[in-house]
Structures are given as C-alpha cells and as structure tokens.
Amino acid sequence: MGGTTSKSTFWTGIRDGFPFILVAAPFGTLFGVLASESGLGVHEALGFSLAVFAGAAQFTALQLLQENTPAVIVVISALAVNLRMAMYSATLTPYLGAAPMWQRALAAYMLVDQSFALSAVKFEAEPEMTVPQRMGYFFGSCIPVAIVWLGATVMGAWAGSQIPASWGLDFALPIAFCAMIGPVLRTPAHLAACFTAATVALLVAGLPYNAGLIVAGSAGMMAGARTELWMTRRAIAEGPLS
C-alpha cells in the first residue's frame, strides 16, 4: 500500500461504514423518541448523545433515570454495558497505539461496534497499512454512523410523542443487538460469555435498580475468560499437530 494515503483510506472507511446507517437511523430515532417521552428537550437529547455517544449505554441510563435510580447505579450500569469497549480498545491498540495522543483520544470517543468490526477486519487483512492510513480508515468508518446517529436523535426527539405507539419502534433495540452480536459469536469463549450472561440476566431480573444487568455482564465476562483460558491451556497441552 505504498501509494495509498490516509485521505484515500479515510474515504474507503466512509464507503465501508455507510451501510451501517441502516442500523444507526432507527436506533438513534428510537432514542430521541424515548428521550422526548422522558421529558428531555431536543437540545438535551442531542447533548446526551454527544456526551455519551454509546447507544446501549444511553438506553440503559435513560431507562434507569426514568425509574429514579440513584446516579451512582446509573453510571455503573452504563459503564457495565459499555465494558466491551475496553476489549475493543485492547484489540485495536497494536494497530493504533503509535498515533498521536489527540488522535487516540478522539478514536476512543468515537469507537462503536461498527467501526471496531470494520477496522479489526481491515487491519488484520492488510497488515502493511501505516498508522496514519489506519487512523484515516478508522475515522472514515465512524463518520457515517456518527452523523446519522446524532441527526436521528434530533429527529426522534423532535417527533417525540407524535409517533404513534402502534408503530412498535421498540423492536429496533433488540433486533439491532442481535444483528451485531450474532456474526461475532465464533468461538466457544464467545458463546460461553453470551449464554452465561443471558441465563444469569433471566435469573436475576428481579433485582432492584436493574442491578441484574451488572451481575449478568460480570458473569458473562468471567465465563468467557475462563473458557478462553481453558482452551489456551488445552492447546498448549496437546501441542502442535504432527
């Protein structure tokens, strides 16, 4: 990729990230509508999306705020939902870690599921990319989702209660998550984490302040980590195939 510039990889990232607006648009609109129904104005809903910029965490925080949950629980729950971002960051660090601090800080802010998935696949497939080229691609993949997410938040908040409940927009959240999670369940560790978290979430659904979310997420991560450790030890014990 000697003749490729960071500008060209930026536009490649925009092209690759563009299809994800089909998820960001209904997702952002739904958040805007729910924010409006919770009493937030258009500017407040937009500020919420700008400050947090994490769909799942925003929905979680909004739901808990509606239930008058203590602020500490709201923050902890939102962080628990977004713990996967720490794993995403660890995965991308070998590729982007040499970039200037301000670029890494902006990348951390803009990191979402879609940009991570695109970037991880791209960087692994093309290891010869330079750090500026990788940063260009990463930011390009973020732009379509970010613009549509923020714009849809505004539109949803503006529409607010004008959208009939019969439209059933609440289906967008679980479907969006299923669409993102399904394709990445490729290893036993992924499956262990997913199904452990889902099972525990059902068992502790009655805990106050939605604390079951924290418990289930922690259980899923521990199950995934233990499974990964077991697989690694097994592979070492078996040794290379002859």
Secondary structure as UniProt FT lines:
FT   TURN            2..3
FT   HELIX           6..17
FT   HELIX           18..20
FT   HELIX           21..37
FT   TURN            38..39
FT   HELIX           42..52
FT   HELIX           55..66
FT   TURN            67..68
FT   HELIX           71..81
FT   TURN            82..83
FT   HELIX           84..96
FT   TURN            97..98
FT   HELIX           101..110
FT   HELIX           113..125
FT   TURN            127..128
FT   HELIX           131..159
FT   HELIX           160..162
FT   HELIX           165..167
FT   HELIX           169..171
FT   HELIX           172..181
FT   HELIX           182..184
FT   HELIX           188..203
FT   TURN            204..206
FT   HELIX           208..210
FT   HELIX           212..238
//
